Amino acid sequence: MSPVVKRKREKFTIQSKYLLLILTFLCIVVMGITFTTDYLGGSLSTVSGYVVVPFQRGVSSVGGWLSNRSEELAQLRVVLQENETLKKQVDELSIQITELQQEKYELNHLRELYELDEQYADYEKTGARIIGRDSGNWFHSFLIDKGTEDGIGIDMNVIAGNGLVGIITNAGPNWSRVTSIIHDNSNVSAMILATSDNLIVSGNLELMKSGVISFSQLVDSAGQVAPGDKIVTSHISNKYLPGILIGYISEIQTDSNNLTKSGNVTPAVDFEHLEEVLVIKKLKQQPE
C-alpha cells in the first residue's frame, strides 16, 4: 500500500499595507460612482450607507485621534522644554542664594570684627585669615596668613568675635601660629571686671566639650562674685594687654582650703567657628 502524502494548503495572506491600499482604492471607486452617476440608484446608495459611510467614519476617527496625539506630543515637547528651562533657572537661583548667604555671613563676621576693632580702638591692629589648625574640633592652635613681614611678632594678643582668642607663639615671614586660651598649656592672669578680684583662667580641651574652661585661685573674701560676671585680662599679666574680655563665670565653688574659689568660664569667643582674627600689634612689655 503506497503512502498517501497529504499536502498542507498554503495560507493565502495579504500584507496589511496592501489590504489598506485595496480598500482605499475600492472606497474611492465607489465614492466616484456615487457622486457622478445615478446608476444602480437606491441600491448603490444603500451599499454606500452600509459600507462606505462607516469606513469614512473610521478613517475620520483615526485621523482625528492621530491629530490629537500629534498636538499632545507637540504640547509635551513644549512642556519638557519649559521644564528644562525652569530647572536651569532654579539651579542658577540656588547658586545666587548660596552666594548671597555666604556674603551675608562674611558681612556679619566683618561687622563683628569692626565692632571689636572699635571696642579696642586704642590698639593698632591688623586682620588675618586662618589658614590651618591642629586636629580636633576646636581652634586651640592654628596658623594665620600674616607674619613678620606684616609686623607680627611673638606674644602679640589675638582677638575675635567678642574677646580674647590667644597669643602669637611663633611667627614666620608670612605666617604665624596662635595658641588660644582654651589650649591645655594656656594660663591667663585675669580679674573679675565688677570686683577687680584676681584669678587664673586655664585652658582645658576636655572641658571644652561642654563649652567651658576652668578658673582657679580666686580670692573672693567679700563673696560678691557670682555666675554671669565678666572676666577680663588683668593688669598684672606679663603678656596679655589689660581689659580684654575672656568670658563669663558659669559655675563657682569654694575650694577645700576655704580661702580660694574655682569653677568654670564660658569663653566669649566661639572657638568652634573661627575664620578671621585681629592681631593687636602692641606688646604688653615693649622692648627698649
C-alpha positions, 0 to 999 in steps of 0.5 A: 500500500503506497503512502498517501502524502497529504499536502498542507494548503498554503495560507493565502495572506495579504500584507496589511499595507496592501489590504489598506491600499485595496480598500482605499482604492475600492472606497474611492471607486465607489465614492466616484460612482456615487457622486457622478452617476445615478446608476444602480440608484437606491441600491448603490446608495444603500451599499454606500450607507452600509459600507462606505459611510462607516469606513469614512467614519473610521478613517475620520476617527483615526485621523482625528485621534492621530491629530490629537496625539500629534498636538499632545506630543507637540504640547509635551515637547513644549512642556519638557522644554519649559521644564528644562528651562525652569530647572536651569533657572532654579539651579542658577537661583540656588547658586545666587542664594548660596552666594548671597548667604555666604556674603551675608555671613562674611558681612556679619563676621566683618561687622563683628570684627569692626565692632571689636576693632572699635571696642579696642580702638586704642590698639593698632591692629591688623586682620588675618585669615586662618589658614590651618589648625591642629586636629580636633574640633576646636581652634586651640592652635592654628596658623594665620596668613600674616607674619613678620613681614606684616609686623607680627611678632611673638606674644602679640594678643589675638582677638575675635568675635567678642574677646580674647582668642590667644597669643602669637607663639611663633611667627614666620615671614608670612605666617604665624601660629596662635595658641588660644586660651582654651589650649591645655598649656594656656594660663591667663592672669585675669580679674573679675571686671565688677570686683577687680578680684584676681584669678587664673583662667586655664585652658582645658580641651576636655572641658571644652566639650561642654563649652567651658574652661576652668578658673582657679585661685580666686580670692573672693573674701567679700563673696560678691562674685557670682555666675554671669560676671565678666572676666577680663585680662588683668593688669598684672599679666606679663603678656596679655594687654589689660581689659580684654574680655575672656568670658563669663563665670558659669559655675563657682565653688569654694575650694577645700582650703576655704580661702580660694574659689574655682569653677568654670568660664564660658569663653566669649569667643566661639572657638568652634567657628573661627575664620578671621582674627585681629592681631593687636600689634602692641606688646604688653612689655615693649622692648627698649 
